[in-house]
Amino acid sequence: MSLGISLFLATKNSWSFLIWKPFINFTKHISYDLGINIMITYLYSILN
């Protein structure tokens, strides 16, 4: 019984990890790109 529960939790965690990991990476990339774009426009506005 406990083995089945632990197995279920392990597969559940791995599934959520498989779903969440790319999503987190995706949002990281977006926020990173946004930060760079904001910095570039900020520097550009200062220089002009």
N, C-alpha and C positions, 0 to 999 in steps of 0.2 A: 504493500500500500504506500508506504513512505517513499519507496524507490520510484513508484509510478508518479507520485507527486513531484519529487525532485526532478525526474526526467521531464515532466510536463513544464515545470518552471524553467528548466534549462533550455528547452526548445522555445518556450515563450520568450525568454530573454534574448536568445539568438535571433528570433524573428524580429523582435522590436529593434534589436541592434542593426539588423540588415535593413530595416526600413528607416530608422532614425539616422544612421551614420551618413548615408548619401545626402539626406535632407539637411543635416547639420553642416556638412561640407559645402553644399549648395548655398546655404544662407551665409556661410563664412565668406565664400567667394564673392557673393553679391555685396555684402557689407564692405569687404576689402576694396572692391572696384569702386563702390560709391565713395568711400573715403578718399581714394586716389583722385577721383574726378572732382570732388569738392576741394581738395587741396590744390589741384591744378587750376581750377577756376578762381580760387581765392588768390593764388600767386599771380595769375594773369590779371585779375582786377587791380591788384596792388601795383603791378608794373605799368599798367595803362592809365 
